[in-house]
Amino acid sequence: MFDALGVKLERYMDLLSARQKLVASNIANADTPGYKTRDISFQFEFMSQIEGAAPNVVEVPGLVTKNDGNNVNMDRELRLLSENALRFNMASSLLRSQIRTIRSAIQEGRGG
């Protein structure tokens, strides 16, 4: 059980890390003329990650483009950073819980 769940959590955390890098890049380029916001389709990519595929980075449609061609929305990016951090913390807590459960089972199997 741990192997399957552990692998899925690890892939989920890898996806969250990839998204964190993208959002940070979007923020870093908020004043770069012509820069287009990039992201991943999180739900689709989560399912792909479970199967072991690399995330597909795409330009985010529907954002307002400024006169210089840049479409980074800082409110959106900061919200994504916060959401991503919460998801990563939740996943790491789940993984730690699984490790504690296995450690406890091993100790009980040894007789204490």
C-alpha positions in Angstrom: 0.0 0.0 0.0 2.7 2.5 0.9 4.6 1.9 -2.3 1.6 3.0 -4.5 0.5 5.9 -2.2 4.1 7.0 -1.6 4.9 7.1 -5.3 1.7 9.0 -6.0 2.5 11.5 -3.3 6.0 11.9 -4.5 4.8 12.6 -8.1 2.2 15.0 -6.7 4.9 16.9 -4.9 7.1 16.9 -8.0 4.1 18.5 -9.9 3.7 21.1 -7.2 7.4 21.9 -7.3 7.2 22.3 -11.1 4.2 24.6 -10.7 6.0 26.6 -8.0 8.9 27.2 -10.4 6.5 28.4 -13.1 4.7 30.8 -10.9 8.0 32.2 -9.6 9.1 32.7 -13.2 5.8 34.5 -14.0 6.4 36.8 -11.0 10.0 37.4 -12.0 8.9 38.4 -15.5 6.0 40.6 -14.4 7.7 43.6 -16.0 9.2 41.9 -19.0 7.6 43.3 -22.2 5.9 40.6 -24.2 6.2 37.9 -21.5 3.2 35.5 -21.5 2.1 33.9 -18.3 2.8 30.1 -18.2 1.1 27.4 -16.1 0.1 23.8 -16.2 -3.4 22.4 -16.3 -3.2 21.1 -12.7 -6.1 18.6 -12.8 -5.0 17.1 -16.1 -1.3 17.1 -15.1 -2.0 15.5 -11.8 -3.6 12.5 -13.5 -0.6 12.4 -16.0 1.9 12.6 -13.1 0.3 9.5 -11.5 1.2 7.7 -14.8 4.7 9.3 -14.7 4.5 11.8 -17.5 6.3 15.2 -17.5 4.1 18.3 -17.0 3.0 20.1 -20.1 3.6 23.9 -19.7 1.2 26.2 -21.6 0.5 29.9 -21.9 -2.5 30.9 -19.7 -5.4 32.0 -21.9 -7.9 34.8 -21.0 -5.5 37.1 -19.1 -5.5 40.8 -19.7 -2.5 41.8 -21.8 -0.9 45.2 -21.0 0.4 47.6 -23.6 3.9 46.0 -23.5 2.4 42.6 -24.4 2.9 41.2 -20.8 -0.1 39.5 -19.2 1.2 38.5 -15.8 -1.5 39.1 -13.1 0.4 39.5 -9.8 -2.8 38.8 -7.7 -3.3 35.5 -9.6 0.3 34.5 -9.2 0.5 35.2 -5.5 -2.7 33.3 -5.0 -1.2 30.3 -6.9 1.9 30.5 -4.7 -0.2 30.3 -1.6 -2.4 27.5 -2.9 0.6 25.5 -4.1 2.4 25.9 -0.7 -0.7 24.6 1.1 -1.0 21.6 -1.2 2.7 20.8 -0.8 2.5 21.0 3.0 -0.6 18.7 2.9 1.2 16.2 0.7 4.3 16.2 2.8 2.2 15.7 6.0 0.4 12.7 4.3 3.8 11.2 3.4 5.2 11.7 6.9 2.0 10.0 8.3 2.5 7.0 6.0 6.2 6.7 7.0 5.2 6.9 10.7 2.6 4.1 10.2 5.1 1.9 8.5 7.7 2.6 11.1 5.2 1.7 13.8 4.2 -1.5 12.1 7.9 -2.5 11.8 8.6 -1.8 15.5 5.5 -3.8 16.5 6.6 -6.7 14.3 9.9 -6.8 16.2 8.1 -7.1 19.5 8.4 -3.6 20.7 
